[in-house]
Amino acid sequence: MNLHVSLLLLVTITAQCAVYGAAERRYTYNIPSGQPLEKTPGYLGSLIPMKQVPEITITQAPVTWKLSDPGGLQLEFTAPSYLTGTSKLPYAFGPTLRLRAGGIMKIKLVNEMIMEGNITEEAPHAFMGPLDTNLHTHGLWDANGVYDQNQTSYAGQDNIFINVPARKKPSDAPASLDFSSNILREHLPGIHWYHPHKHGSTTIQTSTSHGSIIIEDDPFWLPARRGLCGPMQALIATAPEVLLDISLLFFKLASNPAKVWDSPTYQLVSNYSSPQNPLCCDSKNGWVFGGSMTKGNGTDILLVSGAYKPVITMADGVWYRWRMLYSGAKGWSTFRFLDTAMANSKQCEWLLIAKDGVYLMNIPRKVEAVLMSSGNRLEAMVRCSLPSRSSSNEFILSATATNDPFNPGNNQTFATDFFRVAQDEVARIKVVRRPGSKGQHINKAAKYAAEQATKDTQAAPAAAGADAEVDVAAVDPAHFYSKPPKWDSRFYRNPVPDSCTPLRPSYAVDMRDAALTAAGYPPSRVTNTDVNFAGYNNADGLGTTCTVNGQLFSFPDPSPLVLPMGEIVQWTTNNGRSHPFHVHTQPFQLTGFNLSNQLIGTELTNFFQVGDFTDTMLIPQISIGAGSVQMRFQPGPFSGYAVMHCHYLNHEDLGCMKVIQWKCPGYDAVQPASGICTNFKYPVPGAVPSY
């Protein structure tokens, strides 16, 4: 096995030496409403940096979020949120890490929250320790840092069993976490994210405490000799970049009182936490909770990169690269383009290229709509075109449940699913016409972006387009090509679907039967394990628990799920619709759907295909039933202990999580202390960069 970068990880928990006063500093984030995306706080520079950012500092502190419109205050609440850098700016997200595979990533997390009193963790299936925290790098193919379930020292990397506790009083110095890891050279480019993962407090913290991670493009994975990968690489490399962090503020009470814990509100989770979340939900501690969106049945609110219904400006006929992150602690939504009369629009197009940081088997894939659940990311090329001078130049990015392409038969179970987050307008798209012929604009825009791709990555952000008068909500990406990719005008105008077959690393090779047979690995050798979630409600809807294979979460776990290296392993689940299936350490390939369990009137569409990779799987069209979804893993090389869990984080906090042992051959309970297994061979070898 050829690993070009050895893993180095040093994580320590320390107490800062600064002296803290008796008064607790308060921060406010005023949510922009209807503003241009590029003018929202932190978008340029923090959310979408124009240079490599391998090292960041984040401070978790209480931030009061406020949303006002001409009608007055709509929302005010306080939640644990990340402050950016040493200046401690309160944005709606942490700063984006941006680095190449083979680079070193560092995060310093400081917990300035205050939680008086003692916290007991006797029941590991409840909301608890609401202001204690830690860190998870969601989606990265990386080591877990836990070689032994009985280890007491913190050995590093993505160890979610550690705790960074809140302060007991304002004068206490905060605990902190220093995180440093090497990203292996074989890591695919793509978008991932980081968020808290302290069991019992993930629901309260994640929607307001998270940030993005971008592993930069590498032309190695799209070699020109493979179909039309050359023109596809150029299309991606020359596209202005837009990062849409879709976060969820959840105050809407479930319509069924007996099911409130399946999809609880922020106020319910806060009130039933042990101890109660002191930031919510009255003013007894001086934290105001109010506004029309929190009253009565409340409202679920989707923000885009910290803004409410922002305006995204795009140039007519120009392809943009959208990186989308669904960072809400729970929920799922469908997204598509509508005209201003709320009818489906074909003037805006999606070309899907990756899900959860892994290229599709063939790209690009033309889709009508996309579906994302908590934890998902996707990357797509997006273009809006105006057929005539009289055409409307505004469109809507919508999450409405009406006339849903995934539900042409209007199945009400699907349409009204209480995990679904519907919002008629998520963002407004404004298409800017340019003088001259459309062909001239496209040529100029692509030429400009290609030139920008090779400039010093320390340069200031520039407008994404050839004409200075166009104010575009994207910035040019910080790619690292030695020369601009060769641009193909015919492909740019009409990209050929499925025309490029990316190379695959070992953790994301094709594991369908035909591919295994071709590699000399008999499909009959694949081991299969059933992995099923189940939730239980008491009659009053309280006291809910959630299990994996009938077991509540425990750590140490006497019977972890085992993924042995040197083998292909298949997991089968009976529930792909009400529990987003998330696995730490590496993604998995979807290899089968039981369509006899599909809800009548719904469609998977070509968005969901056998062969796709993901690390967080939700398919709400497939009902609960035996063998609903099959997924396969080729484990390696990261050994040790991690977890799989439901990514409705309220379910995870209530017990829907299970320990995984990534097993190195020849080792039993204690795995290699380095976190990397070297004494195995991949059944299906992947491509390895030679530099």
C-alpha positions as CSV (number, residue, x, y, z in Angstrom):
1,M,0.0,0.0,0.0
2,N,1.4,3.4,-1.0
3,L,0.6,6.2,1.4
4,H,2.6,9.3,0.4
5,V,2.0,11.2,3.6
6,S,2.2,9.7,7.0
7,L,-0.4,10.7,9.4
8,L,0.7,13.1,12.2
9,L,-1.9,14.3,14.7
10,L,-1.3,16.2,17.9
11,V,-4.4,17.2,19.9
12,T,-4.2,18.5,23.4
13,I,-6.7,19.9,25.8
14,T,-5.4,22.9,27.6
15,A,-6.5,25.7,29.8
16,Q,-5.7,29.2,28.6
17,C,-3.7,31.3,30.9
18,A,-5.6,34.5,30.3
19,V,-7.5,36.0,33.2
20,Y,-11.2,36.3,32.7
21,G,-13.3,38.9,34.4
22,A,-16.7,38.4,36.1
23,A,-18.7,39.9,33.3
24,E,-19.6,37.6,30.4
25,R,-19.1,39.3,27.0
26,R,-22.2,39.2,24.8
27,Y,-22.2,39.0,21.0
28,T,-25.0,39.6,18.4
29,Y,-25.5,38.4,14.9
30,N,-28.1,40.4,12.9
31,I,-29.4,38.1,10.2
32,P,-29.4,39.9,6.8
33,S,-32.7,39.6,5.0
34,G,-33.0,40.0,1.2
35,Q,-29.5,41.3,0.7
36,P,-27.0,40.4,-2.0
37,L,-25.2,37.2,-0.9
38,E,-21.7,38.7,-1.4
39,K,-22.5,41.5,1.0
40,T,-23.6,39.3,3.9
41,P,-21.3,39.2,6.9
42,G,-18.2,37.1,6.4
43,Y,-19.2,35.7,3.0
44,L,-16.1,37.1,1.2
45,G,-13.0,36.1,3.0
46,S,-14.3,33.9,5.8
47,L,-16.8,31.6,4.2
48,I,-15.2,31.6,0.8
49,P,-11.5,32.5,1.1
50,M,-9.4,33.3,-1.9
51,K,-6.3,31.6,-0.6
52,Q,-5.3,28.4,1.2
53,V,-6.5,28.5,4.8
54,P,-5.0,25.4,6.5
55,E,-5.2,26.8,10.1
56,I,-8.0,28.5,11.9
57,T,-9.1,29.6,15.4
58,I,-12.7,29.3,16.5
59,T,-14.3,30.3,19.8
60,Q,-17.6,28.9,20.9
61,A,-19.5,31.6,22.8
62,P,-23.2,32.7,23.3
63,V,-24.4,34.7,20.3
64,T,-27.8,36.4,20.1
65,W,-29.3,35.9,16.7
66,K,-31.8,38.6,15.5
67,L,-34.0,38.7,12.4
68,S,-35.9,41.9,11.6
69,D,-37.8,43.1,8.6
70,P,-40.0,46.1,7.9
71,G,-42.6,44.6,10.1
72,G,-40.3,44.6,13.1
73,L,-38.5,41.9,15.1
74,Q,-39.3,38.4,13.8
75,L,-36.8,36.4,15.7
76,E,-34.5,36.7,18.7
77,F,-32.7,33.8,20.4
78,T,-29.3,32.9,21.8
79,A,-27.3,29.8,21.0
80,P,-23.7,28.5,21.2
81,S,-22.0,29.9,18.1
82,Y,-18.5,30.1,16.6
83,L,-16.6,33.3,16.6
84,T,-14.0,33.7,14.0
85,G,-10.3,34.2,14.7
86,T,-8.6,36.2,17.4
87,S,-10.9,39.1,16.5
88,K,-13.9,36.9,17.5
89,L,-16.3,38.1,14.8
90,P,-19.8,36.6,15.2
91,Y,-20.7,35.3,11.8
92,A,-23.3,32.5,11.2
93,F,-20.5,30.0,10.5
94,G,-16.9,29.4,11.4
95,P,-14.1,30.2,8.9
96,T,-13.7,27.9,5.9
97,L,-10.6,25.7,5.9
98,R,-9.1,25.4,2.4
99,L,-6.1,23.2,1.6
100,R,-4.7,20.7,-0.8
101,A,-4.6,17.0,-0.2
102,G,-1.2,16.2,1.4
103,G,-1.4,19.4,3.5
104,I,-1.7,19.9,7.2
105,M,-4.9,21.1,8.8
106,K,-5.1,22.8,12.2
107,I,-8.0,24.0,14.2
108,K,-7.9,25.6,17.6
109,L,-11.3,25.4,19.4
110,V,-11.9,27.5,22.5
111,N,-15.0,26.9,24.6
112,E,-16.1,30.2,26.3
113,M,-19.5,28.9,27.3
114,I,-20.5,29.0,31.0
115,M,-22.5,26.1,32.5
116,E,-22.9,26.3,36.3
117,G,-23.5,23.2,38.3
118,N,-22.6,19.6,37.8
119,I,-23.3,17.5,34.7
120,T,-24.0,13.8,35.1
121,E,-23.8,11.4,32.1
122,E,-25.3,8.4,33.7
123,A,-27.9,8.1,30.9
124,P,-26.0,8.3,27.5
125,H,-29.3,8.6,25.6
126,A,-30.6,12.0,26.6
127,F,-29.9,15.7,25.9
128,M,-27.2,16.6,28.4
129,G,-24.3,18.9,29.0
130,P,-25.8,21.5,26.5
131,L,-22.7,23.8,26.5
132,D,-19.9,21.2,26.6
133,T,-18.5,20.6,23.2
134,N,-15.9,19.0,20.9
135,L,-15.2,18.7,17.2
136,H,-15.9,16.4,14.3
137,T,-14.5,16.8,10.8
138,H,-17.6,15.5,8.9
139,G,-16.8,13.7,5.6
140,L,-13.1,13.8,5.6
141,W,-11.3,10.5,4.9
142,D,-9.2,10.6,8.0
143,A,-8.1,8.8,11.1
144,N,-10.3,8.5,14.2
145,G,-7.6,8.8,16.8
146,V,-9.0,6.0,19.0
147,Y,-6.9,2.8,18.8
148,D,-8.3,1.3,22.0
149,Q,-11.8,1.8,23.6
150,N,-10.0,1.9,27.0
151,Q,-7.4,4.5,26.1
152,T,-7.4,7.4,28.5
153,S,-5.1,9.8,26.6
154,Y,-6.2,11.9,23.7
155,A,-4.3,10.5,20.7
156,G,-5.7,12.9,18.1
157,Q,-7.7,13.5,14.9
158,D,-11.4,12.8,14.6
159,N,-11.9,11.6,18.2
160,I,-15.5,12.5,19.0
161,F,-15.4,10.8,22.4
162,I,-13.5,13.7,24.0
163,N,-15.1,16.6,25.9
164,V,-14.1,20.2,25.9
165,P,-16.1,21.4,28.9
166,A,-17.8,24.7,29.5
167,R,-16.6,27.0,32.2
168,K,-18.2,26.8,35.6
169,K,-18.1,30.5,36.1
170,P,-17.0,33.6,34.2
171,S,-13.7,33.9,35.9
172,D,-12.6,30.5,34.8
173,A,-10.2,30.1,31.9
174,P,-11.8,28.3,29.0
175,A,-10.8,24.8,27.9
176,S,-9.5,24.5,24.4
177,L,-8.7,21.9,21.8
178,D,-5.6,22.0,19.5
179,F,-6.2,19.9,16.4
180,S,-3.6,19.1,13.8
181,S,-3.7,16.4,11.1
182,N,-2.2,15.6,7.7
183,I,-4.7,15.0,4.9
184,L,-3.4,12.1,2.8
185,R,-2.4,12.7,-0.8
186,E,-5.0,10.2,-2.0
187,H,-7.9,12.4,-0.7
188,L,-10.4,13.5,-3.3
189,P,-11.2,17.1,-3.8
190,G,-14.5,18.3,-2.5
191,I,-16.5,20.1,0.3
192,H,-16.7,18.8,3.9
193,W,-17.5,20.5,7.2
194,Y,-16.7,20.6,10.9
195,H,-19.2,20.8,13.8
196,P,-19.6,19.8,17.5
197,H,-20.1,16.1,18.3
198,K,-20.3,16.0,22.0
199,H,-22.9,13.3,22.6
200,G,-26.0,14.9,24.3
201,S,-25.4,18.4,23.0
202,T,-25.0,18.1,19.2
203,T,-28.7,19.1,18.6
204,I,-28.4,22.4,20.5
205,Q,-25.0,23.4,19.0
206,T,-24.6,22.3,15.4
207,S,-27.0,24.5,13.4
208,T,-25.3,27.6,14.9
209,S,-21.7,26.2,15.3
210,H,-20.1,24.8,12.2
211,G,-17.9,25.6,9.3
212,S,-16.8,24.3,5.9
213,I,-13.7,22.4,4.7
214,I,-12.6,22.5,1.1
215,I,-10.0,20.1,-0.3
216,E,-8.8,21.8,-3.4
217,D,-9.1,20.5,-6.9
218,D,-6.5,18.2,-8.4
219,P,-6.4,17.6,-12.2
220,F,-5.1,14.1,-11.5
221,W,-8.6,12.8,-10.8
222,L,-10.0,14.1,-14.1
223,P,-7.4,13.0,-16.7
224,A,-8.0,14.3,-20.2
225,R,-7.7,10.8,-21.7
226,R,-10.8,9.5,-19.9
227,G,-13.7,10.5,-22.1
228,L,-14.4,14.2,-22.0
229,C,-12.7,14.8,-18.7
230,G,-10.5,17.4,-20.2
231,P,-13.3,19.8,-21.2
232,M,-15.1,18.9,-17.9
233,Q,-12.0,19.8,-15.9
234,A,-11.8,23.1,-17.7
235,L,-15.5,23.8,-17.1
236,I,-15.1,23.2,-13.3
237,A,-11.8,25.1,-13.1
238,T,-13.0,28.2,-14.9
239,A,-16.4,28.5,-13.1
240,P,-16.9,31.2,-10.5
241,E,-17.5,29.6,-7.1
242,V,-20.5,30.0,-4.9
243,L,-20.7,28.4,-1.4
244,L,-24.2,28.0,0.0
245,D,-24.2,27.0,3.7
246,I,-27.9,26.0,4.2
247,S,-28.5,26.1,7.9
248,L,-31.7,25.4,9.9
249,L,-33.2,27.4,12.8
250,F,-35.8,25.0,14.2
251,F,-38.7,26.4,16.2
252,K,-41.6,24.6,14.5
253,L,-43.5,22.1,16.8
254,A,-44.2,18.7,15.3
255,S,-47.9,18.4,14.2
256,N,-48.3,15.1,16.1
257,P,-47.9,15.8,19.8
258,A,-47.0,12.1,20.4
259,K,-44.0,12.5,18.1
260,V,-42.5,15.7,19.3
261,W,-39.2,14.1,20.1
262,D,-38.8,12.7,16.6
263,S,-38.3,16.3,15.4
264,P,-38.2,18.6,18.5
265,T,-37.8,22.3,18.6
266,Y,-34.8,24.2,19.9
267,Q,-36.8,25.2,23.0
268,L,-37.9,21.6,23.7
269,V,-34.4,20.3,23.5
270,S,-33.2,23.2,25.7
271,N,-35.8,22.7,28.4
272,Y,-35.4,18.9,28.6
273,S,-31.6,18.9,28.6
274,S,-29.8,17.9,31.8
275,P,-29.1,20.5,33.0
276,Q,-31.4,22.9,31.1
277,N,-29.8,25.0,28.4
278,P,-29.4,28.4,30.3
279,L,-29.5,30.3,27.0
280,C,-33.1,29.3,26.2
281,C,-36.0,29.8,26.4
282,D,-37.0,32.7,28.7
283,S,-35.4,35.8,30.1
284,K,-34.6,34.6,33.6
285,N,-30.9,34.5,32.7
286,G,-31.1,37.7,30.7
287,W,-31.3,35.9,27.3
288,V,-34.4,37.1,25.4
289,F,-36.3,34.5,23.3
290,G,-39.0,36.0,21.1
291,G,-40.3,37.2,17.8
292,S,-43.2,35.9,15.8
293,M,-41.2,33.0,14.4
294,T,-40.8,31.4,17.9
295,K,-44.5,31.9,19.0
296,G,-47.2,29.3,19.0
297,N,-46.4,26.5,16.6
298,G,-43.2,28.4,15.5
299,T,-41.4,28.3,12.2
300,D,-38.5,26.4,10.7
301,I,-36.2,28.8,8.9
302,L,-33.6,28.0,6.2
303,L,-30.7,30.5,6.0
304,V,-28.3,30.6,3.2
305,S,-24.7,31.4,4.3
306,G,-26.2,33.2,7.3
307,A,-28.8,35.2,5.4
308,Y,-32.5,35.0,5.1
309,K,-33.7,34.9,1.4
310,P,-30.5,36.4,0.0
311,V,-30.1,37.5,-3.6
312,I,-27.6,35.5,-5.7
313,T,-26.4,37.4,-8.8
314,M,-25.4,35.4,-11.8
315,A,-24.4,36.4,-15.3
316,D,-26.6,35.3,-18.2
317,G,-25.4,32.0,-19.7
318,V,-22.4,31.6,-17.5
319,W,-21.7,28.4,-15.5
320,Y,-21.1,28.7,-11.8
321,R,-19.8,26.1,-9.4
322,W,-22.2,25.8,-6.5
323,R,-20.9,24.1,-3.4
324,M,-23.8,23.3,-1.1
325,L,-23.8,22.3,2.6
326,Y,-26.9,21.3,4.5
327,S,-25.7,22.2,8.0
328,G,-28.9,22.0,10.0
329,A,-29.0,19.7,13.0
330,K,-31.9,17.8,11.5
331,G,-34.3,17.8,8.6
332,W,-34.3,17.4,4.8
333,S,-35.3,19.5,1.9
334,T,-35.6,19.4,-1.9
335,F,-34.2,22.3,-4.0
336,R,-35.1,23.4,-7.5
337,F,-35.5,26.5,-9.6
338,L,-38.8,28.3,-10.0
339,D,-39.9,31.4,-11.9
340,T,-41.4,34.2,-9.9
341,A,-44.9,32.7,-10.5
342,M,-43.6,29.6,-8.5
343,A,-43.7,27.4,-11.7
344,N,-40.8,25.1,-12.5
345,S,-38.2,26.9,-14.6
346,K,-36.0,25.3,-17.3
347,Q,-34.0,28.4,-17.7
348,C,-31.8,27.4,-14.8
349,E,-29.9,24.1,-15.0
350,W,-28.2,21.7,-12.6
351,L,-25.2,19.6,-13.6
352,L,-24.3,17.4,-10.6
353,I,-20.7,16.4,-10.2
354,A,-20.2,15.2,-6.6
355,K,-22.1,14.1,-3.5
356,D,-20.6,14.3,0.0
357,G,-17.1,15.1,-1.4
358,V,-16.9,12.2,-3.8
359,Y,-17.2,12.4,-7.6
360,L,-20.2,10.6,-9.2
361,M,-19.1,7.5,-11.2
362,N,-19.7,9.6,-14.4
363,I,-20.0,13.3,-14.6
364,P,-21.8,15.6,-15.2
365,R,-25.3,14.4,-14.4
366,K,-28.1,16.6,-15.5
367,V,-30.8,16.7,-12.8
368,E,-34.1,18.6,-12.4
369,A,-33.9,19.0,-8.6
370,V,-31.6,17.9,-5.7
371,L,-32.5,16.5,-2.2
372,M,-30.3,17.1,0.8
373,S,-30.6,16.0,4.4
374,S,-28.7,17.1,7.6
375,G,-25.0,16.6,6.9
376,N,-25.1,16.3,3.1
377,R,-23.0,18.3,0.7
378,L,-23.1,18.4,-3.0
379,E,-21.3,20.2,-5.9
380,A,-23.1,21.2,-9.1
381,M,-22.5,23.4,-12.1
382,V,-25.4,25.8,-12.3
383,R,-26.4,28.1,-15.2
384,C,-29.3,30.4,-15.7
385,S,-30.0,31.7,-19.3
386,L,-32.3,34.4,-20.6
387,P,-33.8,33.4,-24.0
388,S,-34.8,37.0,-24.9
389,R,-34.4,40.6,-23.8
390,S,-38.0,40.6,-22.6
391,S,-37.5,37.5,-20.3
392,S,-37.8,38.0,-16.6
393,N,-34.3,38.0,-15.1
394,E,-35.3,36.7,-11.6
395,F,-35.7,33.1,-10.4
396,I,-36.3,31.4,-7.1
397,L,-34.2,28.7,-5.4
398,S,-37.1,27.0,-3.7
399,A,-37.6,24.2,-1.1
400,T,-41.4,24.1,-1.6
401,A,-43.2,20.7,-1.3
402,T,-45.6,21.7,-4.1
403,N,-45.2,20.1,-7.5
404,D,-42.1,18.3,-6.3
405,P,-40.2,16.3,-9.0
406,F,-39.5,13.7,-6.3
407,N,-43.2,13.4,-5.7
408,P,-45.2,13.7,-8.9
409,G,-48.0,11.6,-7.5
410,N,-48.3,14.0,-4.5
411,N,-47.9,11.3,-1.9
412,Q,-48.9,12.9,1.4
413,T,-46.6,10.8,3.5
414,F,-43.7,12.2,1.6
415,A,-45.0,15.7,1.2
416,T,-45.9,16.3,4.8
417,D,-43.1,14.3,6.4
418,F,-42.4,16.0,9.7
419,F,-38.7,15.8,9.1
420,R,-39.1,17.8,5.9
421,V,-38.2,21.5,5.9
422,A,-40.2,23.4,3.2
423,Q,-39.7,27.0,2.4
424,D,-41.1,28.6,-0.8
425,E,-38.2,31.0,-1.2
426,V,-34.7,30.0,0.0
427,A,-32.9,32.5,-2.2
428,R,-33.6,34.8,-5.1
429,I,-31.5,34.4,-8.3
430,K,-30.9,37.6,-10.2
431,V,-29.6,37.1,-13.7
432,V,-27.6,40.0,-15.1
433,R,-27.6,40.6,-18.9
434,R,-24.4,41.7,-20.5
435,P,-24.0,44.0,-23.6
436,G,-23.2,42.2,-26.8
437,S,-23.9,38.7,-28.0
438,K,-24.3,35.9,-25.5
439,G,-21.4,34.0,-27.1
440,Q,-19.1,37.0,-26.5
441,H,-20.0,37.1,-22.8
442,I,-19.4,33.4,-22.3
443,N,-16.0,33.5,-24.1
444,K,-14.9,36.6,-22.1
445,A,-16.1,35.2,-18.8
446,A,-14.4,31.8,-19.3
447,K,-11.2,33.4,-20.5
448,Y,-11.2,35.7,-17.5
449,A,-11.8,32.9,-15.0
450,A,-9.1,30.7,-16.7
451,E,-6.6,33.5,-16.2
452,Q,-7.7,34.0,-12.6
453,A,-7.2,30.3,-11.9
454,T,-3.4,30.6,-12.2
455,K,-2.9,33.8,-10.3
456,D,-1.3,34.1,-6.9
457,T,-3.8,32.7,-4.4
458,Q,-3.0,35.6,-2.0
459,A,-4.7,38.1,-4.4
460,A,-7.8,39.9,-3.3
461,P,-11.2,38.4,-4.5
462,A,-12.2,39.7,-7.9
463,A,-15.6,39.8,-9.6
464,A,-16.4,36.6,-11.4
465,G,-16.9,37.7,-15.0
466,A,-15.4,39.8,-17.7
467,D,-17.3,43.0,-17.2
468,A,-16.5,45.2,-14.2
469,E,-20.0,46.6,-13.9
470,V,-21.5,43.2,-13.1
471,D,-21.7,42.6,-9.3
472,V,-21.6,38.8,-9.0
473,A,-22.2,36.9,-5.7
474,A,-19.4,34.5,-6.5
475,V,-15.6,34.8,-6.4
476,D,-13.0,33.1,-8.5
477,P,-11.8,29.8,-7.0
478,A,-8.3,29.4,-5.7
479,H,-7.3,26.5,-7.9
480,F,-3.7,25.4,-8.2
481,Y,-3.2,24.5,-11.9
482,S,0.2,25.0,-13.4
483,K,-1.5,26.3,-16.5
484,P,-5.1,27.1,-17.3
485,P,-7.0,24.0,-18.4
486,K,-7.9,23.9,-22.1
487,W,-11.3,25.5,-22.6
488,D,-13.8,23.9,-25.0
489,S,-16.5,26.4,-26.2
490,R,-18.7,23.6,-27.6
491,F,-18.7,21.7,-24.3
492,Y,-19.2,24.9,-22.4
493,R,-22.4,25.6,-24.3
494,N,-23.7,22.1,-24.2
495,P,-21.9,19.9,-21.7
496,V,-22.3,16.2,-22.5
497,P,-23.9,14.3,-19.6
498,D,-22.0,11.3,-18.1
499,S,-19.1,12.0,-20.5
500,C,-16.2,12.0,-17.9
501,T,-15.3,9.0,-15.8
502,P,-13.1,10.3,-12.9
503,L,-10.3,8.2,-11.4
504,R,-11.2,6.6,-8.0
505,P,-9.0,6.4,-4.8
506,S,-9.1,3.2,-2.8
507,Y,-11.8,4.4,-0.4
508,A,-14.2,5.3,-3.3
509,V,-13.7,2.5,-5.9
510,D,-16.7,0.9,-7.6
511,M,-17.8,-2.1,-5.5
512,R,-20.8,-3.3,-7.5
513,D,-20.8,-6.9,-8.5
514,A,-19.4,-6.4,-12.0
515,A,-16.5,-4.3,-10.7
516,L,-15.7,-6.9,-8.0
517,T,-15.7,-9.7,-10.5
518,A,-13.4,-7.7,-12.9
519,A,-11.0,-7.2,-10.0
520,G,-11.0,-10.9,-9.2
521,Y,-13.0,-10.6,-5.9
522,P,-16.0,-12.9,-6.0
523,P,-19.2,-11.1,-5.0
524,S,-20.1,-14.2,-3.0
525,R,-17.2,-13.3,-0.7
526,V,-18.9,-10.0,0.4
527,T,-20.0,-10.2,4.0
528,N,-23.4,-8.7,4.8
529,T,-24.6,-7.2,8.1
530,D,-28.0,-5.7,8.9
531,V,-27.7,-2.3,10.6
532,N,-31.1,-0.8,11.6
533,F,-32.3,2.2,13.5
534,A,-35.4,2.1,15.8
535,G,-37.0,4.8,17.9
536,Y,-39.4,4.4,20.8
537,N,-41.9,6.9,22.1
538,N,-43.7,6.9,25.4
539,A,-47.4,7.7,25.2
540,D,-46.8,11.3,26.0
541,G,-44.1,11.7,23.4
542,L,-41.4,12.1,26.1
543,G,-38.8,9.7,27.4
544,T,-38.0,8.7,23.8
545,T,-35.0,6.5,23.1
546,C,-33.3,5.6,19.8
547,T,-31.3,2.4,19.1
548,V,-29.1,0.8,16.6
549,N,-29.8,-3.0,16.2
550,G,-31.8,-2.7,19.4
551,Q,-28.9,-1.2,21.4
552,L,-28.5,2.2,22.9
553,F,-25.2,4.0,22.4
554,S,-22.4,3.1,24.8
555,F,-18.7,3.7,24.9
556,P,-16.9,1.5,25.4
557,D,-19.1,-0.8,23.3
558,P,-18.8,-4.5,24.0
559,S,-20.1,-5.4,20.5
560,P,-19.0,-2.8,18.0
561,L,-19.8,-3.1,14.3
562,V,-16.7,-4.5,12.7
563,L,-15.3,-3.4,9.3
564,P,-12.3,-5.6,8.5
565,M,-9.6,-4.3,6.1
566,G,-8.8,-6.4,3.1
567,E,-12.5,-7.2,2.7
568,I,-15.6,-5.8,1.0
569,V,-18.4,-5.3,3.5
570,Q,-22.0,-4.7,2.8
571,W,-24.5,-3.2,5.2
572,T,-28.2,-3.4,4.7
573,T,-30.7,-1.2,6.4
574,N,-34.4,-1.4,6.7
575,N,-34.9,2.4,7.1
576,G,-33.5,4.8,4.6
577,R,-36.3,7.4,5.0
578,S,-36.4,8.6,8.6
579,H,-32.8,8.2,9.8
580,P,-30.0,9.8,7.8
581,F,-27.4,7.0,7.8
582,H,-24.0,8.6,8.6
583,V,-20.6,6.9,9.0
584,H,-17.4,8.5,10.3
585,T,-13.9,7.9,8.8
586,Q,-14.9,7.0,5.2
587,P,-17.9,7.1,2.8
588,F,-19.8,4.1,1.3
589,Q,-21.3,3.2,-2.0
590,L,-25.0,2.7,-2.5
591,T,-25.3,-0.7,-4.2
592,G,-29.0,-1.6,-4.1
593,F,-32.5,-0.2,-3.4
594,N,-35.5,-2.4,-2.6
595,L,-38.0,-0.5,-4.8
596,S,-40.9,-2.6,-3.6
597,N,-40.7,-0.4,-0.5
598,Q,-40.9,2.8,-2.5
599,L,-43.8,5.2,-1.5
600,I,-46.5,5.2,-4.2
601,G,-46.4,8.3,-6.3
602,T,-42.8,9.2,-5.5
603,E,-39.8,9.1,-7.8
604,L,-36.1,8.6,-7.0
605,T,-35.3,10.5,-10.2
606,N,-31.8,10.3,-11.6
607,F,-30.5,12.2,-8.5
608,F,-30.4,8.9,-6.6
609,Q,-28.5,6.1,-8.5
610,V,-27.0,2.8,-7.5
611,G,-23.3,3.4,-7.6
612,D,-23.3,6.8,-6.0
613,F,-21.1,7.4,-2.9
614,T,-22.2,9.3,0.2
615,D,-21.4,9.5,3.9
616,T,-24.9,10.5,4.9
617,M,-27.7,8.6,3.3
618,L,-31.4,9.6,3.4
619,I,-33.8,8.4,0.7
620,P,-37.3,9.5,2.0
621,Q,-39.0,7.9,-1.0
622,I,-38.2,4.4,0.3
623,S,-40.4,3.3,3.2
624,I,-39.3,1.2,6.1
625,G,-39.0,-2.5,5.1
626,A,-36.6,-5.3,4.8
627,G,-33.5,-4.6,2.7
628,S,-34.5,-1.1,1.8
629,V,-30.9,0.1,1.0
630,Q,-27.7,-1.8,0.6
631,M,-24.3,0.0,0.9
632,R,-20.7,-1.3,0.6
633,F,-17.3,-0.3,2.1
634,Q,-13.7,-1.1,1.2
635,P,-12.2,-0.3,4.6
636,G,-8.7,1.2,5.0
637,P,-6.2,2.3,5.9
638,F,-7.5,4.1,9.1
639,S,-7.9,1.6,11.9
640,G,-9.4,2.1,15.4
641,Y,-12.8,3.1,16.7
642,A,-15.3,5.6,15.3
643,V,-19.1,5.7,15.1
644,M,-22.0,5.5,12.8
645,H,-25.3,7.2,13.7
646,C,-28.5,8.9,12.6
647,H,-27.7,12.4,11.4
648,Y,-30.9,13.8,12.8
649,L,-28.8,14.8,15.7
650,N,-31.7,14.8,18.1
651,H,-31.8,11.0,17.4
652,E,-28.1,10.7,17.9
653,D,-28.3,12.5,21.2
654,L,-31.1,10.1,22.3
655,G,-29.0,7.0,21.6
656,C,-29.1,6.3,17.8
657,M,-25.3,5.8,17.5
658,K,-23.1,2.8,17.4
659,V,-19.3,2.3,17.7
660,I,-17.5,0.9,14.7
661,Q,-14.2,-0.9,14.8
662,W,-12.1,-0.4,11.7
663,K,-10.2,-3.6,12.1
664,C,-6.6,-4.1,11.0
665,P,-5.7,-7.8,10.3
666,G,-3.8,-9.4,13.2
667,Y,-5.1,-7.0,15.8
668,D,-8.0,-7.5,18.2
669,A,-9.4,-5.0,20.7
670,V,-6.3,-2.8,20.6
671,Q,-5.6,-1.5,17.1
672,P,-2.3,0.1,15.8
673,A,-1.5,3.1,17.9
674,S,-0.5,5.0,14.7
675,G,-4.1,4.9,13.5
676,I,-2.9,3.5,10.1
677,C,-3.0,-0.2,9.1
678,T,-0.3,-1.3,6.7
679,N,-0.6,-5.1,6.6
680,F,-3.5,-5.5,4.2
681,K,-4.3,-5.3,0.5
682,Y,-7.3,-3.6,-1.1
683,P,-9.5,-6.1,-3.0
684,V,-10.1,-3.4,-5.6
685,P,-7.0,-1.1,-5.7
686,G,-7.6,2.6,-6.4
687,A,-5.6,5.2,-8.3
688,V,-2.7,6.8,-6.4
689,P,-1.2,10.2,-7.4
690,S,2.4,9.8,-8.3
691,Y,3.6,13.1,-7.0
